[in-house]
Amino acid sequence: MAKLKNDLFLRTLNGQQVERAPVWLMRQAGRILPQYRAIRGSLSGFKELLARTDLAAEVTVQPVDELGVDAAIIFSDILVIPECMGFDYDMVEKRGPLFSKTIQSASDVQQARSGKAAAEELEYVFDAIRRTKVLLDDRVPLIGFSGAPWTLLAYMVEGSGSKTFSKAKKFLYQEEKLAHQLLSSITDTIIEYLKLKIENGVNAIQIFDSWAGILTPDLYNTFALPYIHQICEAINTVPTIVFAKGAWFSFDGLAKLPCNALGVDWNIDPLWAKERAQGKILQGNLDPCMLYAPEEEIEAKTKKMIQQFGQSHIANLGHGVYPDTPLNAVKTFVKTVKNSNYTS
């Protein structure tokens, strides 16, 4: 890979001494940007944007140009993994994903595609990565990502988003053996998918376990953590970040993963996390709603976060930036981080 003009994010992930915290935002390529809204409004739907790889690359790069963040994250979706395994979905406006087919029996699990053969179906994602690398011109690193196995299983069984994912949790309790079979197939597919992303140019990987927080500690340690461990062991040629939202109860287990960094949400105290991180880089944890506050409060809270975490920290939110967040507030957050030099 060519030398990056700004490698602050990667140097931080690799545990090197850096001059300041790098900054990027989950969901930075999205509705906070007017140029994204213009593109999105010209299309039939979200999935058309994923398939239009030229446009997916363009919206990936938009926040680098507009916000000056230290990393780009490829514009894609965690649900491409279920889709390539044979479980198609639609993204319904104001409702979220809706699957036409769900996991209901052992035959559904056995008939699902998996592994490299499934991952190779996602060529449009890899094409978007290649196009993005050209547009980025080595200015900043490009992050690739995947949903974690439990989070993807939750959608594949539930069939849509949910406040409780009670169908998916029932599946874990009633079909333990089948759940492990499905999780193994999902994990194999994720590993091959991420390897192909790396081959096509991403510089780092983030694993999103978006629904970690709805499980009990026992369920998480049984049905989630071992499979994330397997992914982290297999993906060892670029730095990896694991973000398990709401899984404070398993933080000690997460800290033992063979990854470089852990994302932390706004419910986790920075000092508490630092004591338990076992040398991991920490990423986050500003409350996304803080960006609705007055500018001076955003500056103060951002500086406090940086001071509490100290070095070995990637500045980010504790979850994705919300669509109605004022653009100027996001710019204030990024600017404050970039002006907060460790030596000053």
N, C-alpha and C positions, 0 to 999 in steps of 0.2 A: 504494500500500500504506500502511496505517496505521503510525504511528510505533511502533516496538518499545519495550517497557519495558526490556529488556536487549538492547542491540545490540553488546555487547562482541565477540562472534564475528565479526560483519560488519565492525566497525571494524578489527579485526585483519586480516582478509582484504583490506581495502582499503588497508592500509599506514599506518593512522593510529596516532598515539601512544595507548597504552592503559595503564591502571593496573595490570593484571595479565594473565596469560595466560588466555584462555578455555579451558574444558574441556568435552569430551564424549567418548564412547567408541563406537567401532565395535561393533555388536551390543549396544548398551546396552538396547534393547527386546527382552528375551528371558528365557531361563531363569534368569538370576541373580535375577529378581524373582518373589516368591511370587504376586503378583497376576497376572502373566503366566501362570505355571504353572496357576493356577486357571482362567483363560479357555481356555488351550490344552487342558487336560484335559477340558473340556466339549465339545470339538469332535471331528469325525471325523479331522481331519488338518490339516497345515500349510496346505494350499491352501484349505481352508475358511476359515481365518482371513484369508487374503489377500482372499477374495471377500466376507467379511462386513465391509463397509467401516466400519460403526459400531465393530466390535471392533478392526479394524486401526488406526483413529484412537485408540481408547482405549489400546492398548498402545504406540502412538507417544508418547503424552503421559505414560505412567506413569513413565519415568525422570526427566522434568522435575519431577514431583511428589515422587518418592521420593529422588532423588539430588541434585537441584538443579543439574543440568548447564546449560550456557549455550546449548545448541542441541538441538533434536529432529531425528531423522532418520526419514523416513517408513517405516513398517513395510511392506516389500515384498520382492521377490526379484529378483536380476539376471536370472533365467531367464524372466521375463515377456516379454523381447524375442524369444528363440527361439520361445516359445509363440505370440505374435501373428504370427510369420512362418510358422506352420504346423507347428511342431515341439513337440508337447505332451510334458509330462513329469509324472512322479509323484515326490513327495518321500517316499522310503522310510525309515522309522525305522531309525536306526543304520547306514544305508548311504549315504543322500544321494539326489541326483536320478537318475532313470532315465528315459531317453527311449524312447518307443515307436517312433520313426522317427528316422533319422539321415541326414546328408548322405553319399551314397555315389556320386553320379554328377552329371554336368553337368545332367541334367534335374531333379534335386532342387534344385539351385541356381536354375535358371531358373523353377521352379514356386513357389519360396518367395515369400510376400507380402513387401512391403518398403515403406519410406517412410511417408508420412502415413496411407495407407489401412490399413497394418498397425498403426501406433501408435494409431490411433483405436479399435482393438479393445480397448484397455486402459482403458476408461472407468472400471472399478472402481478402478483406481489413482488416477485423477484425483478420483473421488468421495471416496476416503479422504483425499486431500490437503485437499479443501474441508472435510470434517468435522473433520479435525485442526486446521485453522486456527481453526475456531470454538471448539474445546476449548482451544486454546492461548491464545486471547484476547490475542494480540500480546505474550505474556510473553517468548518467545525466538524466534529464527529457526527456520525449518523447512528442513532439507536434503533435497533430492531426489537420486537417484543412478541410475547405470546401470553395468552391467558394461562393460568395454572390448571393442572388436571381437574382438581375439585371444582373450580369455578366453571369450567367447560362442561363437566358432567352435570352440574346443576342446571344449566340451560338445556342440555340434551334430554334430560329427564323431565324437567318442568315444562319445557316448551315455550317459555317466555320469561320475562323478568318477574320478580316476585318480592314481596316484603319479607316472606318467611322461607321460601323454597321448601315448603313442607313436603311436597311430592318427592323432591330430590333427597331430603333427609330421611323420609320414610324408606326410600330405596336403600339407603345405607344400612338401616336397621333391619329391614326384611330380606334384603338380597345381598348379604355381605360378600359372598363369593363372586357373584355376578358383578357387583360394584368394583371389586378389585380387578376383575377381567377387563372391564371397561376402562378403568383408570390406567391399566397397563397399556391398552391399545392407544388411548389418548396420549400417554407419555411418550410412547414410541414415535407417534406422529409428530408431536411437538419437537422432539430431539432432531428428527430428520428435517423438519421445517426450519428450525433455527440454524442448523448446519448449512442449509441452502441459503439462508439469509446472509450468513457470514461469508460464504463463497462469493456472493454477489456484492459484498462490500460494506455491510454494517460493521461498525467499530465497537459496539457494546450491545448487550442484551438486557432487557428488563422483563421479569416474569410478574404478571399481575394476578394476584389471588384476590379478586375483588370481593368475593363472598366468604372469605375466611372467617370473618367475625360472627357469622350466624351459627357456626358449629360449636359444640362443646369441646373442651380441651382434649378429651379422650377421642372424640371423632376426628378432630383435626390431626392429632398425632398418629392416628391409624390410617385415615383416608386421604390426607393431604400432604403432610410433611415428608413422608418417605418418597413420594413421587417427585416432589420438588427437588429433593436431595439427588435423586437419580438424574434429573435434568441438569442440575448444576455440575455433577460429576462428568457428564458427557460433553457439556459445553465449556471447554477449558482453553480455547484459543483466543478469546476476547473476554474482557471483564463482564461480570454479571451482577445484576441488581435484582433482589427479590423484594416485592412490595406486597405484603399480606395485610390488607386493610382490616382493622379491627381485631387482629390476632395478638393483642398484647399478652394474652394468657399463655401464648406459646413462644414468647420472645426468646427465652433461653434456648429453646429448640431451634428457632430460626437462626440464632447467633452461631450455631454449630454447623450450619450449612456451608458447603465449599463454594461460597460465592464471595464477591468483593464487597458488596454493599447491601444494606437493608433500608428500604423505604420505611418511614415512620409517619403515622397519621397524627392529627392534631390532638388525639386523646392521650398521647404518650408524652411524658415529661422528658425534655432533652437530657437532663442530668441522670435520670433513671435509666434511659436508654444507653447513655455512654458507659455507665457502670456495668451493663450487661452485654455490651456489643462484642466482647471478645476480640477487639481489634478491628472489627468491621468498620468501613466507612458508613456514615449515616446520611440519609437523604430525606429532606422534608424539613419541617412539619407544620408550616404556617396554615392556619385555618383558611380555606378558600373564601369564606365569608368576610374575613378581615379586609379583603380587597374592596368591600363596599364602604369601608370607613373613610374618614377624611384623609387627605394626603399626608398630613403630619403624623397621623396615627399609624398609617401604613409604614412610613419611614421608621418610626420608633419601634414598632413590633418586629419589623424585619431586622433592624440592628440588634434587638434583644435576642432574636433567634440565633443570629450569627455568633453573638457573644456567648450564648449558652452552649452552643455546640462546639465552638472553637474550630480548630483545624480538623481535617478528616471529615469534612461535611460538604454535601452538595445542597445548595439552596434550592428549595422547591416548595410546593404546597403539600398539605397532608392528603390531598386527593386532587382530581382534575379541576382545572379552572372552570367555573360555571359560565354558561353561555351568555348570561346578561351582565357579566362583570364589565365595568367600564374599562375601555381600552387604556385610558390615561392612568387608571389605578394599576394595571398590569405593568405599564411602562415605569411607574414610580417604584414598584417592587423590584423590577430588574435593575433599574438605575441605582437604587439604594444598595443592592448587593454588589454591583460592579464598582461602586465607590467606597466600599468597606474593605479596605486593604488590611491584611493581617499585621503589617508592620507599622500602620499609622496609629 
